[in-house]
Amino acid sequence: MKKLLALVMSSLFVLTACTGEGNSKVSETQTTTVTTTVTTKAETTTTTAAPEPPMTVLQVEDMTVKIDPAVWETFEEYVERMEKNGTPVDPEDRKDMESGEYGRVFVHGDADWLLTIDTFVMEDRELEGFATREEYEEFAESREGKGINFTSEIREKNGLLFLDCISSDGGSYYTQISSIIKDNTHYLFIFAGFEKKTEREYLYDIIENLSFE
């Protein structure tokens, strides 16, 4: 866990190093949970589909994010699970993760990978609406020469452009930073600890289902 925390913290440093000195955190997010049941009709026969699994819904400023609790557990649920397994989370790690410095924290239930969702304001430039491809390219170029070993690519999913960055710790772990920029705010996803690049699909699934007001 300490190693994954270090990966997340270094990724946060990458962001602040690239957006100027005057970045500030946006207010804490709010969480609600909803359950949806779908009923369909076919001629004279009524068929009730199996209820969709309840999704954890986060409202992060203008962004609504849906998290599948069958895949991701909250950090609080992770702590409870580890205690039941007889391997409690290190008190210092727990204090760090509950401090709010990492934003909202989720853990992949099967692999113990970390996912954090946070927002930062870019105070060194003025943007209105969603960043364009050219603006993402400019942001990616601003990281050059800072000794930051991230491979960057501009991707589009769910009709949204975002800057997708990935780095390896030189060993077995990858870290991914996916950043959507809207109105001077970085909507930031950091996914740390996975071992294969193909496992980025877990984060892409979340991006495919998020929305903005």
PAZAPA-4460 file (N, C-alpha, C; in steps of 0.05 Angstrom, whole numbers, plus 32768, in hexadecimal, padded with zeros to 4 digits):
% residues 213
    n_x    n_y    n_z   ca_x   ca_y   ca_z    c_x    c_y    c_z   seq   type   mol
   8010   7FE8   8000   8000   8000   8000   8011   8019   8000     1      M     A
   8027   8019   800F   8038   8031   8010   8043   8037   7FF4     2      K     A
   804A   8022   7FE5   8055   8027   7FCA   8040   8033   7FB8     3      K     A
   8027   802A   7FBA   8012   8035   7FAA   800C   8052   7FB2     4      L     A
   800D   8057   7FCC   8009   8073   7FD5   801F   8085   7FCA     5      L     A
   8037   807B   7FC9   804D   808B   7FBE   8048   8091   7FA0     6      A     A
   803E   807D   7F91   8038   8081   7F75   8022   8096   7F71     7      L     A
   800E   8095   7F82   7FF8   80A9   7F7F   8003   80C5   7F86     8      V     A
   8013   80C7   7F9B   801D   80E1   7FA3   8030   80ED   7F8E     9      M     A
   8040   80DC   7F82   8052   80E5   7F6D   8042   80EF   7F55    10      S     A
   802C   80E1   7F50   801B   80E9   7F39   800E   8104   7F3F    11      S     A
   8005   8109   7F57   7FFA   8123   7F5E   800F   8139   7F5B    12      L     A
   8028   8132   7F62   803E   8145   7F5E   8042   814C   7F40    13      F     A
   803F   8138   7F2F   8041   813C   7F12   802C   8151   7F0A    14      V     A
   8014   814E   7F13   7FFF   8161   7F0C   8005   817D   7F14    15      L     A
   800C   8181   7F2E   8012   819C   7F38   802A   81A8   7F2B    16      T     A
   803E   8197   7F23   8056   81A1   7F17   8050   81AB   7EFB    17      A     A
   803A   81A1   7EEE   8034   81A8   7ED3   801F   81BE   7ED0    18      C     A
   8012   81C5   7EE5   7FFC   81D9   7EE3   8003   81F3   7EF2    19      T     A
   801C   81F6   7EFA   8024   820F   7F07   8024   820E   7F25    20      G     A
   802D   8224   7F31   8031   8224   7F4E   8016   8229   7F5D    21      E     A
   8003   8236   7F50   7FEC   823F   7F5F   7FD4   822D   7F5D    22      G     A
   7FD7   8213   7F5E   7FC0   8201   7F5C   7FB3   81FE   7F77    23      N     A
   7F99   81FB   7F76   7F8A   81F7   7F8F   7F77   81E0   7F8B    24      S     A
   7F71   81D2   7FA1   7F5E   81BC   7FA0   7F42   81C6   7FA1    25      K     A
   7F31   81B9   7F92   7F15   81BF   7F92   7F07   81B2   7FA9    26      V     A
   7EF0   81BA   7FB0   7EE2   81B0   7FC8   7EDE   8192   7FC7    27      S     A
   7EDA   8187   7FDF   7ED7   816A   7FE2   7EBE   8161   7FD4    28      E     A
   7EBF   8149   7FC9   7EA9   813E   7FB9   7E94   8132   7FCB    29      T     A
   7E7C   812F   7FC0   7E66   8123   7FCE   7E5F   8108   7FC0    30      Q     A
   7E56   80F5   7FD0   7E50   80DA   7FC6   7E33   80D3   7FCC    31      T     A
   7E26   80C8   7FB8   7E0B   80BC   7FBC   7E0A   80A1   7FAE    32      T     A
   7DF8   8090   7FB6   7DF6   8076   7FAA   7DD9   8073   7F9F    33      T     A
   7DD6   8069   7F86   7DBC   8066   7F7B   7DB9   8049   7F70    34      V     A
   7DA0   8040   7F70   7D9A   8026   7F65   7D84   8029   7F50    35      T     A
   7D88   801C   7F39   7D74   801E   7F23   7D69   8003   7F1C    36      T     A
   7D4F   8001   7F1A   7D42   7FE8   7F10   7D35   7FED   7EF6    37      T     A
   7D3A   7FDC   7EE2   7D2F   7FE0   7EC7   7D19   7FCB   7EC2    38      V     A
   7D02   7FD5   7EB9   7CEC   7FC3   7EB2   7CE5   7FC7   7E95    39      T     A
   7CE3   7FB0   7E86   7CDD   7FB2   7E69   7CC3   7FA3   7E64    40      T     A
   7CB5   7FAB   7E4D   7C9C   7F9E   7E45   7C9E   7F93   7E29    41      K     A
   7C94   7F7B   7E25   7C94   7F6F   7E0A   7C78   7F65   7E05    42      A     A
   7C69   7F73   7DF3   7C4D   7F6D   7DEC   7C3D   7F69   7E06    43      E     A
   7C32   7F51   7E0A   7C21   7F4D   7E21   7C31   7F41   7E39    44      T     A
   7C4A   7F3C   7E35   7C5B   7F30   7E4A   7C6C   7F46   7E56    45      T     A
   7C6C   7F47   7E70   7C7D   7F5B   7E7E   7C95   7F4C   7E8A    46      T     A
   7CAC   7F56   7E83   7CC5   7F4A   7E8D   7CD4   7F5E   7E9D    47      T     A
   7CDB   7F57   7EB5   7CEB   7F68   7EC6   7D08   7F60   7EC5    48      T     A
   7D19   7F71   7EBB   7D35   7F6B   7EB9   7D41   7F6B   7ED5    49      A     A
   7D57   7F5D   7ED8   7D65   7F5C   7EF1   7D6F   7F78   7EF8    50      A     A
   7D6C   7F80   7F11   7D75   7F9B   7F18   7D92   7FA0   7F12    51      P     A
   7D97   7FB8   7F07   7DB3   7FBF   7F03   7DC1   7FC2   7F1D    52      E     A
   7DDB   7FBB   7F1E   7DE9   7FBE   7F38   7DEA   7FDB   7F40    53      P     A
   7DE7   7FE1   7F5A   7DE8   7FFD   7F63   7E04   8008   7F5D    54      P     A
   7E04   8021   7F54   7E1E   802F   7F4E   7E23   8044   7F63    55      M     A
   7E3C   8048   7F6B   7E43   805E   7F7C   7E47   8076   7F6A    56      T     A
   7E38   808B   7F6F   7E39   80A3   7F5F   7E47   80BA   7F6E    57      V     A
   7E5C   80C5   7F62   7E6B   80DB   7F6D   7E65   80F4   7F5D    58      L     A
   7E5F   810A   7F6B   7E5C   8124   7F5E   7E76   8133   7F65    59      Q     A
   7E86   8137   7F51   7EA0   8144   7F54   7E9F   815E   7F44    60      V     A
   7E98   8174   7F52   7E94   818E   7F44   7E7F   818A   7F2E    61      E     A
   7E86   818E   7F14   7E73   818B   7EFE   7E72   816F   7EF4    62      D     A
   7E82   815D   7EFE   7E84   8142   7EF4   7E75   812D   7F05    63      M     A
   7E66   811C   7EF8   7E58   8106   7F05   7E66   80EC   7EFD    64      T     A
   7E70   80DE   7F11   7E7F   80C5   7F0D   7E70   80AE   7F19    65      V     A
   7E6D   8098   7F09   7E61   8080   7F13   7E76   806A   7F18    66      K     A
   7E77   8060   7F30   7E8A   804C   7F38   7E7C   8032   7F3E    67      I     A
   7E84   801C   7F31   7E78   8002   7F35   7E83   7FF6   7F4F    68      D     A
   7E72   7FF3   7F64   7E7B   7FE8   7F7D   7E82   7FCB   7F7C    69      P     A
   7E7A   7FBD   7F66   7E82   7FA1   7F62   7EA0   7F9F   7F5A    70      A     A
   7EAB   7FB6   7F51   7EC7   7FB6   7F48   7ED8   7FC6   7F5C    71      V     A
   7ECD   7FDE   7F64   7EDC   7FF0   7F75   7ECF   7FF2   7F90    72      W     A
   7EDF   7FF1   7FA5   7ED5   7FF5   7FC0   7EE1   800F   7FCB    73      E     A
   7ED2   801D   7FDC   7EDC   8035   7FE8   7EF4   802E   7FFA    74      T     A
   7F04   8042   8001   7F1B   803D   8012   7F11   8033   802D    75      F     A
   7EFA   803D   8036   7EEF   8034   8050   7EE8   8017   804F    76      E     A
   7EDC   800E   8038   7ED5   7FF2   8035   7EEF   7FE1   8034    77      E     A
   7F03   7FEB   8027   7F1D   7FDD   8025   7F29   7FD9   8041    78      Y     A
   7F29   7FEE   8051   7F33   7FEC   806C   7F24   7FD7   807C    79      V     A
   7F0A   7FD7   8079   7EF9   7FC3   8088   7F00   7FA7   807E    80      E     A
   7F03   7FA3   8064   7F09   7F89   8059   7F24   7F7F   8063    81      R     A
   7F38   7F90   8063   7F53   7F88   806C   7F53   7F81   808A    82      M     A
   7F43   7F8F   8099   7F42   7F89   80B6   7F35   7F6D   80BA    83      E     A
   7F21   7F67   80AA   7F14   7F4D   80AD   7F27   7F37   80A4    84      K     A
   7F39   7F3D   8091   7F4C   7F29   8087   7F64   7F26   8099    85      N     A
   7F65   7F36   80AE   7F7C   7F34   80C0   7F95   7F42   80B7    86      G     A
   7F92   7F53   80A3   7FA9   7F63   8099   7FA1   7F80   8098    87      T     A
   7F9E   7F8D   80AF   7F95   7FA9   80B0   7FA8   7FBC   80A1    88      P     A
   7F9C   7FD1   8097   7FAB   7FE6   8089   7FBD   7FF4   809D    89      V     A
   7FD6   7FFA   8095   7FE8   8009   80A6   7FDC   8023   80AF    90      D     A
   7FDD   8029   80C9   7FD0   8042   80D3   7FD8   805B   80C4    91      P     A
   7FF2   805D   80BD   7FFC   8075   80AF   7FF0   8077   8093    92      E     A
   7FEE   8060   8085   7FE2   805F   806B   7FC5   8067   806C    93      D     A
   7FB7   805D   8080   7F9B   8063   8084   7F97   8081   8089    94      R     A
   7FA8   808C   809A   7FA6   80A9   80A0   7FAA   80B9   8087    95      K     A
   7FBE   80B1   8076   7FC4   80C0   805E   7FAC   80BF   804B    96      D     A
   7FA1   80A7   8047   7F8B   80A4   8033   7F71   80B1   803C    97      M     A
   7F6E   80B4   8056   7F55   80C0   8061   7F59   80DE   8065    98      E     A
   7F70   80E9   805E   7F76   8105   8062   7F67   8117   804E    99      S     A
   7F5F   810C   8037   7F53   811C   8022   7F67   8127   800E   100      G     A
   7F81   8123   8013   7F95   812D   8001   7F95   811E   7FE6   101      E     A
   7F8A   8106   7FE6   7F89   80F6   7FCD   7F6E   80F8   7FBF   102      Y     A
   7F5C   8108   7FC9   7F41   8108   7FBE   7F31   80F0   7FC7   103      G     A
   7F1F   80E7   7FB7   7F10   80CF   7FBD   7F20   80B6   7FB5   104      R     A
   7F21   80A3   7FC7   7F33   808B   7FC2   7F22   8072   7FC0   105      V     A
   7F28   8062   7FAB   7F1B   8048   7FA8   7F31   8033   7FA4   106      F     A
   7F29   801A   7FAA   7F3C   8004   7FA8   7F2F   7FEE   7F98   107      V     A
   7F3D   7FE4   7F84   7F33   7FCD   7F74   7F31   7FB5   7F86   108      H     A
   7F19   7FAA   7F88   7F14   7F95   7F9C   7F24   7F7C   7F99   109      G     A
   7F2C   7F75   7F80   7F3A   7F5D   7F7B   7F59   7F60   7F7C   110      D     A
   7F62   7F78   7F74   7F7F   7F7B   7F71   7F8C   7F90   7F83   111      A     A
   7F7B   7F9E   7F92   7F85   7FB3   7FA5   7F94   7FCA   7F96   112      D     A
   7F8B   7FCF   7F7D   7F95   7FE7   7F6F   7F87   7FFF   7F7A   113      W     A
   7F95   8016   7F79   7F89   802F   7F83   7F7F   8040   7F6C   114      L     A
   7F68   804D   7F71   7F5C   8060   7F5F   7F55   8079   7F6F   115      L     A
   7F60   8090   7F68   7F58   80A9   7F75   7F4B   80BC   7F61   116      T     A
   7F37   80CB   7F6B   7F29   80DE   7F5A   7F2B   80F9   7F68   117      I     A
   7F36   810D   7F5A   7F3A   8127   7F67   7F37   813D   7F53   118      D     A
   7F38   8156   7F5C   7F37   816D   7F4A   7F4B   8182   7F53   119      T     A
   7F57   818F   7F3F   7F69   81A5   7F45   7F63   81BC   7F32   120      F     A
   7F66   81D4   7F3C   7F61   81EC   7F2C   7F7C   81F6   7F20   121      V     A
   7F7C   81FB   7F06   7F94   8207   7EF9   7F91   8225   7EFA   122      M     A
   7FA1   8232   7F0B   7F9F   824F   7F0E   7FB3   825E   7EFD   123      E     A
   7FC3   824F   7EED   7FD7   825C   7EDD   7FCE   8261   7EC0   124      D     A
   7FB5   8259   7EBA   7FAA   825D   7E9F   7F8C   825E   7EA0   125      R     A
   7F80   826A   7E8B   7F63   826D   7E8A   7F57   825C   7E74   126      E     A
   7F46   824A   7E7C   7F38   8239   7E68   7F1A   823A   7E6E   127      L     A
   7F0B   823A   7E58   7EEE   8239   7E5B   7EE4   8220   7E4C   128      E     A
   7ED3   8211   7E59   7EC8   81F9   7E4D   7EDE   81E3   7E4E   129      G     A
   7EDA   81CE   7E3E   7EED   81B8   7E3D   7F06   81C0   7E2D   130      F     A
   7F1D   81B6   7E36   7F36   81BB   7E28   7F34   81AE   7E0C   131      A     A
   7F41   81BC   7DF9   7F43   81B2   7DDE   7F5B   819F   7DDB   132      T     A
   7F5C   8191   7DC5   7F73   8180   7DC0   7F8E   8190   7DC2   133      R     A
   7F8D   81A8   7DB6   7FA5   81B9   7DB6   7FAD   81C0   7DD3   134      E     A
   7F99   81C6   7DE4   7F9F   81CD   7E00   7FAA   81B5   7E0F   135      E     A
   7F9F   819E   7E0A   7FAB   8186   7E17   7FC7   8181   7E0D   136      Y     A
   7FCD   8186   7DF4   7FE8   8183   7DEA   7FFB   8196   7DF7   137      E     A
   7FF1   81AF   7DFB   8002   81C3   7E09   8007   81BB   7E25   138      E     A
   7FF3   81B0   7E33   7FF7   81A7   7E4E   800B   8190   7E4F   139      F     A
   8009   817D   7E3D   801C   8167   7E3C   8038   8170   7E38   140      A     A
   803B   8184   7E26   8056   818E   7E20   8062   819D   7E38   141      E     A
   8051   81A8   7E49   805B   81B7   7E60   8069   81A5   7E74   142      S     A
   8065   818B   7E71   8071   8178   7E84   808E   8171   7E7B   143      R     A
   8095   8177   7E62   80AF   8170   7E58   80C5   817F   7E66   144      E     A
   80DB   8171   7E6B   80F2   817E   7E78   80F0   817F   7E96   145      G     A
   80DB   8173   7EA1   80D7   8174   7EBE   80E0   8159   7ECB   146      K     A
   80EC   8147   7EBB   80F5   812E   7EC6   80DE   811B   7ECE   147      G     A
   80C7   811F   7EC0   80B0   810F   7EC6   80AD   80F9   7EB1   148      I     A
   80AE   80E0   7EB9   80AE   80CA   7EA6   8092   80BF   7EA2   149      N     A
   8081   80CF   7E93   8066   80C7   7E8C   8063   80C7   7E6E   150      F     A
   8056   80B3   7E63   804F   80B3   7E47   8033   80BD   7E44   151      T     A
   802F   80D2   7E34   8015   80E0   7E32   8008   80DB   7E18   152      S     A
   7FEE   80D9   7E18   7FDE   80D6   7E00   7FC3   80E3   7E04   153      E     A
   7FB9   80F1   7DF0   7F9F   80FD   7DF1   7F8A   80E8   7DE7   154      I     A
   7F77   80E2   7DF7   7F63   80CE   7DF0   7F47   80DA   7DF0   155      R     A
   7F35   80CC   7DE4   7F19   80D5   7DE4   7F07   80BD   7DEA   156      E     A
   7EF7   80C0   7DFF   7EE3   80AB   7E06   7ECA   80BA   7E10   157      K     A
   7EB3   80AE   7E0A   7E9A   80BA   7E14   7E97   80D7   7E09   158      N     A
   7EA3   80DC   7DF2   7EA1   80F7   7DE7   7EB3   810C   7DF5   159      G     A
   7EC4   8103   7E07   7ED5   8115   7E16   7EF3   8110   7E0F   160      L     A
   7F01   8126   7E0A   7F1E   8124   7E08   7F2A   8124   7E24   161      L     A
   7F40   8116   7E27   7F4E   8117   7E40   7F6B   8110   7E3C   162      F     A
   7F7C   8119   7E4E   7F99   8113   7E4C   7F9E   80FA   7E5C   163      L     A
   7FA9   80E6   7E4F   7FAE   80CC   7E5C   7FCC   80C8   7E5E   164      D     A
   7FD5   80C5   7E77   7FF2   80C2   7E7C   7FF7   80A8   7E8B   165      C     A
   800C   809A   7E84   8013   8081   7E92   8031   8080   7E97   166      I     A
   8038   8075   7EAE   8054   8072   7EB5   8057   8058   7EC4   167      S     A
   8070   804D   7EC3   8077   8036   7ED2   808B   803D   7EE7   168      S     A
   808A   802F   7EFE   809D   8035   7F13   80B8   8028   7F0E   169      D     A
   80BB   801C   7EF6   80D3   800E   7EF0   80D3   7FF1   7EF9   170      G     A
   80BE   7FE9   7F06   80BB   7FCE   7F10   80A2   7FC1   7F05   171      G     A
   808F   7FBC   7F17   8077   7FAD   7F0F   805D   7FBE   7F0E   172      S     A
   805E   7FD7   7F17   8046   7FE7   7F19   8045   7FFD   7F04   173      Y     A
   802C   8001   7EFA   8026   8018   7EE9   8015   802C   7EF8   174      Y     A
   8018   8045   7EF1   8007   805B   7EFB   7FFB   806A   7EE3   175      T     A
   7FE1   806F   7EE4   7FD4   807D   7ECE   7FC7   8097   7ED9   176      Q     A
   7FCB   80AD   7ECB   7FBD   80C6   7ED1   7FAC   80CD   7EBA   177      I     A
   7F92   80CE   7EBE   7F80   80D7   7EA9   7F73   80F2   7EB2   178      S     A
   7F76   8106   7EA2   7F6E   8121   7EAA   7F5C   812E   7E96   179      S     A
   7F44   8135   7E9F   7F31   8144   7E8F   7F32   8161   7E98   180      I     A
   7F36   8174   7E86   7F38   8190   7E8E   7F1F   819F   7E84   181      I     A
   7F12   81AC   7E97   7EFA   81BC   7E91   7EFA   81D5   7EA3   182      K     A
   7EF7   81EC   7E97   7EF6   8205   7EA5   7F0C   8208   7EBA   183      D     A
   7F25   8204   7EB1   7F3C   8207   7EC2   7F3F   81F2   7ED8   184      N     A
   7F2E   81DE   7ED8   7F2F   81C9   7EEC   7F38   81AF   7EE0   185      T     A
   7F4B   81A2   7EED   7F53   8187   7EE6   7F41   8173   7EF5   186      H     A
   7F32   8163   7EE6   7F24   814C   7EF2   7F36   8134   7EEF   187      Y     A
   7F41   812C   7F05   7F59   811B   7F05   7F53   80FF   7F10   188      L     A
   7F5B   80EA   7F00   7F59   80CF   7F08   7F75   80C4   7F09   189      F     A
   7F7D   80B8   7F20   7F97   80AB   7F22   7F92   808E   7F2A   190      I     A
   7F9C   807C   7F19   7F99   805F   7F1B   7FB5   8053   7F1F   191      F     A
   7FBA   8047   7F36   7FD5   803F   7F3D   7FD6   8022   7F46   192      A     A
   7FEB   8014   7F3D   7FF1   7FF9   7F48   7FEB   7FE2   7F35   193      G     A
   7FE0   7FE8   7F1D   7FDA   7FD2   7F0B   7FF3   7FC9   7EFC   194      F     A
   7FF2   7FB0   7EF1   800B   7FA4   7EE6   800B   7FA1   7EC8   195      E     A
   7FF4   7FA5   7EBB   7FF2   7FA2   7E9E   7FE4   7FBB   7E93   196      K     A
   7FEE   7FC6   7E7D   7FE2   7FDD   7E71   7FC5   7FD9   7E69   197      K     A
   7FBE   7FC1   7E63   7FA2   7FBB   7E5B   7F8F   7FBF   7E72   198      T     A
   7F99   7FBF   7E8A   7F87   7FC3   7EA1   7F7E   7FE0   7EA5   199      E     A
   7F88   7FF1   7E93   7F7E   800D   7E93   7F60   800E   7E8C   200      R     A
   7F56   7FF8   7E80   7F3A   7FF8   7E78   7F28   7FFC   7E90   201      E     A
   7F31   7FF5   7EA8   7F20   7FF9   7EC0   7F1A   8017   7EC3   202      Y     A
   7F2E   8028   7EBF   7F2A   8044   7EC1   7F1B   804F   7EA9   203      L     A
   7F20   8044   7E91   7F12   804D   7E79   7EF4   8048   7E7C   204      Y     A
   7EED   8032   7E89   7ED0   802C   7E8D   7EC3   8042   7E9D   205      D     A
   7ED1   804D   7EB1   7EC6   8062   7EC1   7EC3   807C   7EB0   206      I     A
   7ED7   8082   7EA0   7ED6   809A   7E8F   7EC0   8098   7E7B   207      I     A
   7EBB   807F   7E70   7EA6   807B   7E5D   7E8A   8081   7E68   208      E     A
   7E87   8081   7E83   7E6D   8084   7E8F   7E6A   809D   7EA0   209      N     A
   7E7E   80AF   7E9F   7E7B   80C8   7EAE   7E6C   80DD   7E9D   210      L     A
   7E63   80F2   7EAB   7E55   8107   7E9C   7E5B   8122   7EAA   211      S     A
   7E56   8137   7E9B   7E5A   8152   7EA6   7E40   8162   7EA4   212      F     A
   7E3C   8174   7EB7   7E24   8185   7EB6   7E27   8199   7EA0   213      E     A
***
